[in-house]
Amino acid sequence: MISGYPSRLYDSELSDWNREEFEVETRAHTKATEVVWFNYQHPQRLHDTRFVGVNFRERWRIEKRRRRWRNRLEKMNPLERDALFVAMKEVMVRDPRAVSGAAGS
């Protein structure tokens, strides 16, 4: 993995690599584009779910949903919560994306 600012040299030399661009804010509070070049498949599942979503708005929407679910689960009867957990595990096992590591929606 290589990260940096957009570069024609890297784009040319790493043309068979994957490439992702990100809009970021610099220390001077200006906007800049950063690029990550990587020679492996796009991750399908993340070990750190804070980064699920393609942009700030989507990550915020997912985080709000996660908090709502957590609050509901905390209030749920423990036996009902266990039954829900078993159902979730069943779906994860049957979902081929879960086995191959692909993310679902």
C-alpha positions, -999 to 999 in steps of 0.1 A, spaced: 0 0 0 12 34 -9 -5 67 0 1 102 -11 -13 130 -32 -24 123 -68 6 114 -89 8 107 -127 40 87 -120 23 64 -95 -8 61 -117 14 50 -146 37 26 -127 9 12 -105 -18 10 -132 -26 -26 -123 -31 -18 -86 -63 -7 -70 -67 30 -63 -89 50 -39 -92 87 -35 -102 106 -4 -111 142 2 -94 153 34 -88 184 54 -52 195 59 -37 210 91 -42 244 74 -79 236 72 -79 234 34 -93 206 14 -69 182 -4 -72 149 -23 -52 119 -10 -48 87 -28 -41 52 -17 -27 26 -41 -29 -10 -30 -21 -43 -47 -47 -65 -29 -84 -69 -33 -108 -43 -18 -117 -54 17 -152 -69 18 -155 -69 56 -139 -45 80 -124 -54 114 -132 -19 126 -167 -9 117 -161 28 123 -151 30 87 -181 14 71 -196 38 45 -182 56 16 -183 91 31 -190 111 62 -227 112 58 -230 75 52 -207 66 81 -229 90 103 -261 73 92 -247 38 99 -234 49 133 -268 64 143 -285 31 132 -259 11 152 -266 32 183 -304 27 179 -300 -11 176 -277 -12 206 -302 7 227 -330 -16 216 -309 -47 224 -300 -34 258 -337 -30 267 -347 -64 252 -356 -94 273 -323 -114 275 -339 -146 262 -354 -127 232 -320 -111 226 -303 -146 226 -329 -158 201 -321 -128 179 -284 -135 182 -289 -171 171 -309 -159 141 -281 -135 132 -255 -162 134 -276 -184 111 -278 -157 85 -240 -150 87 -233 -187 81 -257 -190 52 -247 -158 35 -219 -167 10 -206 -131 14 -200 -138 51 -179 -168 42 -159 -151 15 -156 -120 35 -179 -97 15 -198 -70 33 -236 -70 32 -260 -41 36 
